[in-house]
Amino acid sequence: MHAEHQDIGVSQVAAAIAEPARTKMLCSLMDGHARTATELATLADVSASTASAHLAKLKDLALVRLHVQGRHRYYSLADKRVAQALEALMVIGQSPAPTFKPHTPDRLQFARTCYDHMAGTLAVLLHDRLLEAGWLVETDEQVYCLSESGEAFFEGLGIEVKDLSTMRRRFACPCLDWSMRRPHLGGSLGAALLQAALKRKWVTQDLDSRALTLTARGYKEMAARFGMALSMRKGHDSHEQEPQMISTHPSNQR
């Protein structure tokens, strides 16, 4: 009986993936970026109502996950297992996934505030580095905890980790970045990291916008503390220097 239930489950998932519009939607999410129903409808070349029906089906089968950010609703692949299954099918079918191209102004896209924590390209890179280094640990509840080395790392930045864990808000969680469509670090830990960056003058905040500027000191600290190498490039509209990520050091400081 158990095997029969498994067969039914496989058939349902296979049927869901086999529908051409749903295949396009799932493949478009393979790059790890979340997309709105409208964007997915355009990519799949279907109407908004048809896209909603397809996404409801995919969500019911736990193939996609819904993220609600204020008034916005985004969809991403449910987890790495879905991505791995699609990747195997794409190898067989030899169909490449479309790439995500953000359309956010450069300064806001690179670094800005999101409520009380950091967002943008820099924040997403920091989030990924914290996970890569083993300082931040994922759990099954869409929240993060810190490893022992992670606690030591953040305490080294002057952040009282134990005090943060007693607050009523979530300690650390993924927050979907609206320009990158990938998560940055939210929760009380994310807020504390931004305050530490501001206090140490790694970043400065604009008076009239949410944009953050990475300082020369910040560049050095990103390399020394996080193992992130950043370069500078000229902006298109001015002579100001704009930050650009060129590499991440492979060594994990666990």
C-alpha positions as CSV (number, residue, x, y, z in Angstrom):
1,M,0.0,0.0,0.0
2,H,2.9,2.3,0.8
3,A,4.4,1.7,-2.6
4,E,1.1,2.4,-4.2
5,H,0.9,5.8,-2.5
6,Q,4.4,6.6,-3.6
7,D,3.5,5.7,-7.2
8,I,0.5,8.1,-7.0
9,G,2.7,10.8,-5.6
10,V,5.3,10.4,-8.4
11,S,2.5,10.5,-11.0
12,Q,1.0,13.7,-9.6
13,V,4.4,15.5,-9.5
14,A,5.3,14.2,-13.0
15,A,2.0,15.4,-14.4
16,A,2.5,18.8,-12.8
17,I,5.9,19.2,-14.2
18,A,4.9,17.9,-17.6
19,E,2.5,20.7,-18.3
20,P,4.5,23.1,-20.6
21,A,3.5,26.4,-18.8
22,R,4.4,24.9,-15.4
23,T,7.6,23.6,-16.8
24,K,8.6,27.0,-17.9
25,M,7.7,28.5,-14.5
26,L,9.7,25.9,-12.6
27,C,12.7,26.2,-14.9
28,S,12.7,30.0,-14.6
29,L,13.1,29.6,-10.9
30,M,16.2,27.4,-11.2
31,D,18.5,30.3,-10.8
32,G,17.5,30.7,-7.2
33,H,15.7,34.0,-7.7
34,A,12.0,34.4,-6.7
35,R,9.5,35.8,-9.1
36,T,6.0,37.3,-9.0
37,A,3.0,35.5,-10.6
38,T,2.9,38.3,-13.2
39,E,6.6,37.6,-14.2
40,L,6.0,33.9,-14.3
41,A,2.9,34.4,-16.4
42,T,4.9,36.4,-18.9
43,L,7.7,33.8,-19.0
44,A,5.2,31.0,-19.4
45,D,3.2,33.0,-22.0
46,V,-0.1,32.5,-20.2
47,S,-2.7,34.8,-18.7
48,A,-2.5,36.0,-15.1
49,S,-5.5,33.8,-14.1
50,T,-4.0,30.7,-15.7
51,A,-0.7,31.4,-14.0
52,S,-2.4,31.6,-10.6
53,A,-4.1,28.3,-11.2
54,H,-0.8,26.7,-12.2
55,L,1.0,28.2,-9.2
56,A,-1.7,27.0,-6.8
57,K,-1.2,23.4,-8.2
58,L,2.6,23.6,-7.8
59,K,2.2,25.0,-4.3
60,D,-0.2,22.2,-3.3
61,L,2.3,19.6,-4.5
62,A,5.1,21.4,-2.5
63,L,7.1,22.2,-5.7
64,V,7.1,26.0,-5.1
65,R,6.9,28.2,-2.0
66,L,5.1,31.5,-1.6
67,H,6.8,34.5,0.0
68,V,4.8,37.4,1.1
69,Q,6.7,40.7,1.4
70,G,4.3,43.5,2.3
71,R,2.0,43.9,-0.6
72,H,4.1,41.7,-2.9
73,R,3.9,38.0,-3.4
74,Y,6.8,36.0,-4.8
75,Y,7.3,32.4,-5.7
76,S,10.5,30.3,-5.5
77,L,11.3,26.6,-5.7
78,A,10.2,24.9,-2.5
79,D,13.7,23.5,-1.7
80,K,16.9,22.1,-3.1
81,R,15.4,18.7,-3.8
82,V,13.0,20.2,-6.3
83,A,15.9,22.1,-7.9
84,Q,18.0,18.8,-8.1
85,A,15.1,16.9,-9.7
86,L,14.5,19.7,-12.3
87,E,18.3,19.9,-13.0
88,A,18.3,16.1,-13.7
89,L,15.4,16.5,-16.1
90,M,17.0,19.5,-17.8
91,V,20.2,17.5,-18.4
92,I,18.1,14.8,-20.1
93,G,16.1,17.4,-22.1
94,Q,19.1,19.8,-22.5
95,S,17.0,22.9,-22.0
96,P,18.8,25.8,-20.3
97,A,17.0,27.9,-17.6
98,P,16.5,31.6,-18.3
99,T,18.6,34.0,-16.2
100,F,17.2,36.7,-13.9
101,K,18.0,40.3,-14.8
102,P,17.3,42.9,-12.1
103,H,16.0,46.4,-13.1
104,T,16.8,48.3,-9.8
105,P,18.9,51.5,-9.9
106,D,22.5,50.6,-9.2
107,R,23.0,52.4,-5.9
108,L,19.8,50.9,-4.4
109,Q,20.5,47.5,-5.9
110,F,24.0,47.3,-4.3
111,A,23.2,48.3,-0.7
112,R,20.2,49.8,1.0
113,T,18.1,49.4,4.2
114,C,15.1,47.0,4.4
115,Y,13.2,48.1,7.4
116,D,16.0,47.9,10.1
117,H,18.4,45.5,8.3
118,M,20.6,45.5,5.2
119,A,19.4,44.6,1.7
120,G,20.7,44.6,-1.8
121,T,23.5,42.8,-3.5
122,L,25.9,43.3,-0.6
123,A,23.4,41.9,1.9
124,V,22.7,38.8,-0.2
125,L,26.5,38.2,-0.6
126,L,26.9,38.5,3.2
127,H,24.0,36.2,3.8
128,D,25.5,33.6,1.4
129,R,28.9,34.0,3.0
130,L,27.6,33.5,6.5
131,L,26.0,30.2,5.4
132,E,29.0,29.1,3.4
133,A,31.4,29.7,6.4
134,G,29.1,27.7,8.7
135,W,28.5,30.6,11.0
136,L,24.8,30.7,10.1
137,V,22.9,27.4,10.1
138,E,19.6,26.7,8.4
139,T,16.7,25.0,10.2
140,D,13.5,23.4,8.9
141,E,11.4,26.2,10.1
142,Q,12.7,28.9,7.7
143,V,14.8,30.4,10.5
144,Y,18.5,30.4,11.2
145,C,20.6,29.7,14.3
146,L,24.2,30.3,14.9
147,S,26.9,27.7,15.2
148,E,29.5,28.0,18.0
149,S,31.9,29.6,15.6
150,G,29.1,31.9,14.4
151,E,28.4,33.1,17.9
152,A,32.1,33.9,18.4
153,F,32.2,35.7,15.1
154,F,29.2,38.0,15.8
155,E,30.4,38.6,19.4
156,G,33.7,39.6,17.8
157,L,31.7,42.4,16.1
158,G,30.4,43.6,19.4
159,I,27.0,42.0,19.0
160,E,25.4,40.5,22.1
161,V,24.0,37.3,20.6
162,K,22.4,36.1,23.8
163,D,20.5,39.3,24.3
164,L,19.1,39.2,20.8
165,S,17.8,35.7,21.3
166,T,15.6,36.8,24.2
167,M,13.8,39.4,22.1
168,R,10.2,38.8,21.0
169,R,11.0,39.1,17.3
170,R,12.6,36.3,15.3
171,F,16.3,36.0,16.0
172,A,17.5,35.3,12.4
173,C,15.6,34.5,9.2
174,P,15.8,34.8,5.5
175,C,14.2,37.9,4.1
176,L,13.5,37.9,0.3
177,D,15.4,40.7,-1.4
178,W,13.1,42.5,-3.9
179,S,15.9,43.5,-6.2
180,M,18.0,40.3,-6.1
181,R,15.0,38.0,-5.5
182,R,17.2,36.0,-3.2
183,P,17.3,36.1,0.6
184,H,19.3,38.4,2.8
185,L,19.6,38.2,6.6
186,G,16.6,39.5,8.5
187,G,15.5,39.4,12.1
188,S,17.1,40.9,15.2
189,L,20.5,39.5,14.1
190,G,20.2,41.2,10.7
191,A,19.3,44.5,12.4
192,A,22.2,44.2,14.8
193,L,24.6,43.5,11.9
194,L,23.5,46.7,10.1
195,Q,23.9,48.7,13.3
196,A,27.4,47.3,13.8
197,A,28.3,48.1,10.2
198,L,27.1,51.7,10.7
199,K,28.8,52.1,14.0
200,R,32.1,50.8,12.6
201,K,31.7,53.0,9.5
202,W,31.7,50.1,7.1
203,V,28.7,51.7,5.5
204,T,27.2,55.1,5.6
205,Q,23.5,55.9,5.1
206,D,22.0,58.5,2.8
207,L,20.0,61.3,4.5
208,D,17.4,61.4,1.8
209,S,17.1,57.7,0.7
210,R,17.5,54.1,1.9
211,A,20.7,53.7,-0.1
212,L,23.9,52.6,1.8
213,T,27.4,53.4,0.7
214,L,30.2,50.9,1.3
215,T,33.3,52.8,2.6
216,A,36.9,52.1,2.0
217,R,37.1,50.7,5.5
218,G,34.1,48.6,4.7
219,Y,35.9,47.1,1.7
220,K,38.8,46.1,3.9
221,E,36.6,44.6,6.6
222,M,34.6,42.6,4.1
223,A,37.8,41.0,2.9
224,A,39.4,40.6,6.3
225,R,36.4,39.4,8.3
226,F,34.1,37.8,5.8
227,G,36.6,36.7,3.2
228,M,34.8,38.6,0.4
229,A,36.9,40.4,-2.3
230,L,35.2,43.4,-3.8
231,S,36.4,45.6,-6.6
232,M,35.4,49.2,-7.7
233,R,34.1,50.3,-11.0
234,K,33.1,53.7,-12.5
235,G,29.5,54.6,-12.4
236,H,27.8,55.2,-15.8
237,D,26.3,58.6,-14.9
238,S,29.1,60.1,-12.8
239,H,32.7,59.8,-11.8
240,E,31.7,58.2,-8.5
241,Q,33.0,54.7,-7.8
242,E,30.5,51.9,-7.5
243,P,31.2,48.6,-5.7
244,Q,31.3,45.3,-7.6
245,M,31.7,41.8,-6.3
246,I,34.5,39.9,-8.1
247,S,35.1,36.8,-5.9
248,T,34.6,35.1,-2.6
249,H,37.5,33.4,-0.9
250,P,36.9,29.7,-0.8
251,S,38.3,29.1,2.7
252,N,35.8,28.6,5.5
253,Q,36.7,30.1,8.7
254,R,34.9,27.6,11.0
